[in-house]
């Protein structure tokens, strides 16, 4: 394997040569990502991101000092002030009939004045996220606590939690961009996908998961290619357990910083392995502290449409181990079948995966990603290094699918349920870097801007129109359309 074209001995020189100065295009695109994220934070109605109602309850539980859930019979959740629970159940329910739904200002005003008439406590369940670590919900919980301290209505505290969550996501993104030694455009175009801004602008832990995934990857690459100073080594040791607690499947992303052969790689290999072990230990410790039990929950089978129960992890794992070849077939067929859905979701499908962008926006996103690749890695890498990065990315993707088969799919199913395109966001920058040429293609950065800015503007307009102007219908699959022109140029509720 060849080393990168730029070779220096001192860490400071490496910083200057490998971490290229920011361009005006990059600064403008980052500013657009920040604006889009904050826009979605404010404009998206309450609980209109996937599972945001459960994430809200989990954040609320942490804000009240409870790290663990409680079980009442077969129900897993916690007891909260009724005003907080009714914010979802009464004011902004997500279990609604399949008819046109539109939000308006009066709904917000009515919710703000309803708290006084909702005394006492009420139990709320959130089994889907019961086993998630509290570190994922710390920003949202801090925002909810701030809202309570300020004496805000429950609705405004909810938005305060969103804002703190979004700010955390953007801070982690900026830190990752500052640390990434090369391939900055690969990370920027990933963050410019509307899904990133939409999820970051909610109470979803995706804000923390994506941010820590980006930061862990950037730090691992910086250490692998620019040296392991005390500050970087400490950062890697701190980030690894946080990333593992966010989602253990993303921990192997840090292996992207490994290089062979390279002088001094033995030290960096030891540091990376130590970080990975520490991360795995943190994950196991949390599972033991939290009881180590998996919370089963009901799902709607994507094959039959029937309501079924997720499988116990141990029993599902036994099925895989009994016939690994059969599982490989399940994995392959599921990925092939779901690949178009993943592509739509990773670009942008809003609400509870109900609202599509105009179909022309998706090839626009593809051009933006291609332009990000064409912008170049900024250093020279051999084919061996690039194949290693792709192998790491493929391994993480395999872990994501397997985790969903183990914990989110009916027992013994011949398909994988629950995987969403947004789960692959932390992996995407590494794939783009692996595919990037050594030097930028002329005009590629300008093309990033010419596609990224319109994409974010289109996404913002679609969200505003679908939620507050035209309305939308929550339904699975591709909605029907009467006109190809409308499907190509308008969001799906207007088809």
C-alpha positions, 0 to 999 in steps of 0.5 A: 500500500502506498502512503499518501502523497504528502509526507512530513515528520512533524505533527504541526507540519502535517496539520498545515499540509493535510488540513487544507484551508477552508474555502468560501464554498465550504463556509457557505455550505456549512452556514446553509446546513446550520440555517436549515437545521435551525429552520427544521427545529422551529418549523417541524410540528411536535412529534413529527420526526420518527419516534420523537414522542418516545424520544421526548419521554426518554429525555423527559425522564432523564430531565427528572433524574431517572436514568432507568425505566420502570415496568408495570405489568407488560408496559415499560415507561415512566410516570410524568406530569400529565401536562407533559404526557398530554402534549403528545397524546392530546395536543399532537397525537401521532396515532391519527386516521389516514386522512389529510392532516394540517397544523395551524397556529391555533393548535400551538396557542391552545396547547400553550394554555392547556397546562394548568388544566392538566394536574396530577401524574400519568404513566407513559410508555416508551419501550422502543427506546427503553434500553438506550443510554442516557448520554444520547438524551442529555442535550434534549433533557438539558433543554427540557430542564432549561424550559422548566427552570424558565417556567415555560409551557410544556410546548415551549420547553419541548422546543427548547429541548429541540433547540439544545439538541440541534445546537449539540448536533451542529457543534459536533459537526463543526468539531468533526470538520475541524479535526478531519485531516482530508475529505472535508467535502465528503462530510459536508455533502453528507451533512447537507442531505436534508435528512441530517438537518431534519433529524438534528432539528428534532428531539431524536438522538440521531443528533448525538449519534450522527455527530459522535459518528462524524467526530469519532471518524474524524478523530480516528483519521487525524490520529492515523494520518497525523500522529497521536499527540496527548490531546488527540489520544485523550479525545479518542479514549473519551469519544469511543465509549460515548460512540459505543453508548450512542450505537455500538454498531458505529464503534468500528468506524474508528478502525478507519484510522488504521494504516499498514505499513506505516512507521509508528503504526504500532503505537496508533494500532494499540491506541485504536484497539484500546479505544475500541475495547474501552467503548465495548466495555462501556456498552456492556457496563451500561447493559448490565447496569440497566438490567441487560434486558431487551424491551420487546415491542409491537411492530407492523410487519412490512410483509403482511401488515399485521401487528407482530412482536419483535424477537427476543435477541437470544432466540433470534441469534440462535437462528442465525448461528444455526444456519448462517448461510440462510441468514446471508441470503436474508441479508442480501435479499433484504438489502436489495429489496430495500435499497431504493427505500434507503436511498430516498430516506437518506436524502429526505423523507419527512414526518414519519417517513410519510412526505417525499421531496419532489422526485427530481430532488433525489437525482439532485442529491446524487449529483451533490454527492458525486460533486463531493467525491469529485472535490478530491480527498486532498491527499494521495492514498493507495488502493489498499487504504481505500479498500480498507475504508470500504471494508470498514464501511461495509462491516458497519452496514452489516452490523446495522442490518444484523442489529435490526434483525436481532432486535427489530424483526419478528422471530424467524422472519425471512426479511429484516425489519426496521432499518432506515436510510438515516442509519447509514449517515455516519458511514457515508462520509467514509465511503465518499472519501474512499471513492474520492480522487487524490486531486479535485476535479475542476469545478466540482466544489462549485457544483457542490454549492449549486446543488446543495443550496437548492436541495436544502431550499427545496426541502425547507419549502416542502416541509413548510408546505406539507405541514402548515399549508397543504397538509399530508397523509401518513401512509407507508410506501410510495403515494399514488400520483396522477401526474408525472410532472407533479410527482417530479416537481412537487412534494408527495402530499400534492401528488 
